[in-house]
Amino acid sequence: MRTVIFWHRLGGVVSLVALAFGLTSAQAAEFPQIELSAGIHRIEAEVASDQATRMQGLMYRRTLATEQGMLFVFPQRARHCMWMRNTLLPLSVAFLDEEGRIINIEDMQPQTENNHCAAQPARFALEMNLGWFASRSLGPGMRIVGVERSPAPQ
């Protein structure tokens, strides 16, 4: 990691270093991380809280550990939608209200451009591996704890 950070300070060279390690420049970039929980289940979430990181999301990732995911923090409540352009992993997305309650969950297939939208205005979206929520019996009305500690949206 230290090498990537060092090269990153040199500007555009980060892409060459990332490619040498088999990573995309999106993976070389570091997202802030936060620990969340859903009942007894712990989640290590990377946080996308500005326009650039929300647009990048989990694109180009080839793996995602079982308890890892990405929390999208939106600047306002709205019926936000997600899609899977350049995303190689099948994912489930839970749309959350400002208190972290699950509004709805959508399953998404890799490299598609179908819109998957919040059923009501949402402040957050949490992407996990496909089926993660269902396999833990998590659904609408249940709360994801810790979203209140996420960085302020930009």
C-alpha positions in Angstrom: 0.0 0.0 0.0 2.8 2.4 0.8 4.2 2.1 -2.7 0.8 2.9 -4.3 0.4 6.0 -2.0 4.0 7.1 -2.8 3.4 6.8 -6.6 0.0 8.4 -6.3 1.7 11.6 -5.1 3.6 11.6 -8.4 0.4 12.1 -10.3 -0.6 10.0 -13.4 2.0 7.3 -12.7 -0.5 5.7 -10.3 -2.3 4.1 -13.2 0.9 2.4 -14.4 1.7 1.1 -10.8 -1.9 -0.1 -10.4 -1.7 -2.0 -13.7 1.6 -3.5 -12.7 -0.1 -5.0 -9.6 -3.2 -6.1 -11.6 -5.4 -3.3 -10.1 -7.4 -0.6 -11.8 -6.8 3.0 -10.8 -10.2 2.8 -9.0 -8.8 0.1 -6.7 -5.6 2.0 -6.1 -7.6 4.9 -4.9 -8.5 4.6 -1.3 -12.1 5.1 -0.1 -12.7 5.9 3.6 -14.0 3.0 5.5 -16.6 2.6 8.2 -17.9 -0.3 10.3 -21.6 -0.9 10.1 -23.8 -3.6 11.6 -27.1 -5.3 10.7 -28.2 -7.1 13.8 -25.4 -9.5 14.7 -23.7 -9.1 11.2 -20.7 -6.8 10.9 -20.0 -4.9 7.7 -16.8 -3.3 6.6 -17.9 -0.7 4.2 -16.0 1.6 1.9 -17.7 5.0 1.7 -18.5 6.9 -1.5 -19.6 10.3 -0.3 -18.8 12.7 -3.1 -19.8 12.7 -6.7 -16.6 11.2 -8.1 -16.6 8.3 -5.6 -20.3 7.7 -6.0 -19.9 7.5 -9.8 -16.9 5.1 -9.4 -18.5 2.8 -6.8 -17.4 -0.8 -7.1 -16.6 -0.6 -10.9 -13.9 -3.0 -12.1 -13.6 -4.9 -8.8 -13.1 -8.6 -9.4 -13.7 -9.7 -5.8 -15.5 -8.5 -2.7 -15.0 -10.3 0.7 -18.2 -11.7 2.3 -18.5 -9.0 5.0 -17.4 -6.1 2.8 -19.5 -3.6 0.9 -19.8 0.0 -0.2 -21.9 2.7 1.4 -23.1 5.5 -0.9 -23.9 8.7 1.0 -26.2 11.1 -0.9 -26.4 14.9 -0.2 -30.2 14.8 -0.2 -33.1 12.4 0.2 -34.3 11.3 -3.2 -35.3 8.2 -5.2 -31.7 7.4 -6.1 -31.0 4.8 -8.7 -28.0 2.5 -9.2 -26.7 0.6 -12.2 -23.9 -1.8 -13.0 -22.0 -0.3 -15.9 -18.4 -1.6 -15.7 -19.2 -3.5 -12.5 -18.0 -7.1 -12.7 -19.6 -8.5 -9.5 -23.3 -9.4 -9.0 -24.5 -7.2 -6.1 -27.5 -6.5 -3.9 -28.2 -2.9 -3.0 -30.2 -1.8 0.0 -31.6 1.7 -0.1 -31.7 3.3 3.4 -33.4 6.2 4.9 -31.6 8.8 7.0 -31.8 6.6 10.1 -30.4 3.6 8.3 -33.6 1.7 7.9 -33.8 -0.5 4.8 -36.4 0.9 2.4 -36.0 -1.8 -0.3 -33.4 -4.2 -1.7 -32.6 -4.8 -5.3 -30.5 -7.5 -6.9 -28.2 -6.3 -9.7 -26.4 -8.3 -12.4 -22.9 -7.4 -13.7 -22.3 -5.1 -16.6 -25.9 -4.1 -17.1 -27.4 -0.6 -17.4 -30.8 -1.4 -15.8 -31.9 1.2 -13.2 -32.4 -0.2 -9.7 -34.1 2.5 -7.7 -35.2 3.3 -4.1 -38.9 2.7 -3.6 -39.0 5.9 -1.5 -36.6 8.8 -0.9 -33.3 7.5 0.4 -30.2 9.0 1.9 -27.9 6.0 1.6 -27.4 2.9 -0.5 -25.4 -0.1 0.7 -24.0 -2.5 -1.9 -23.0 -6.0 -0.8 -22.4 -9.3 -2.7 -25.5 -10.7 -4.4 -27.9 -12.3 -1.9 -26.0 -11.0 1.2 -29.2 -9.4 2.7 -31.5 -12.3 1.8 -29.1 -14.9 3.3 -29.2 -13.1 6.6 -33.0 -12.5 6.6 -32.5 -8.8 6.4 -35.3 -6.8 4.7 -37.3 -3.6 4.6 -37.7 -1.9 8.0 -34.5 -3.4 9.5 -31.8 -1.0 10.5 -28.2 -0.8 9.4 -26.4 0.7 12.4 -23.5 3.1 11.9 -24.5 5.1 8.8 -24.8 8.2 11.1 -21.0 8.1 11.5 -20.4 8.3 7.7 -18.6 11.3 6.2 -20.8 14.2 5.3 -21.9 14.0 1.6 -20.4 16.4 -0.9 
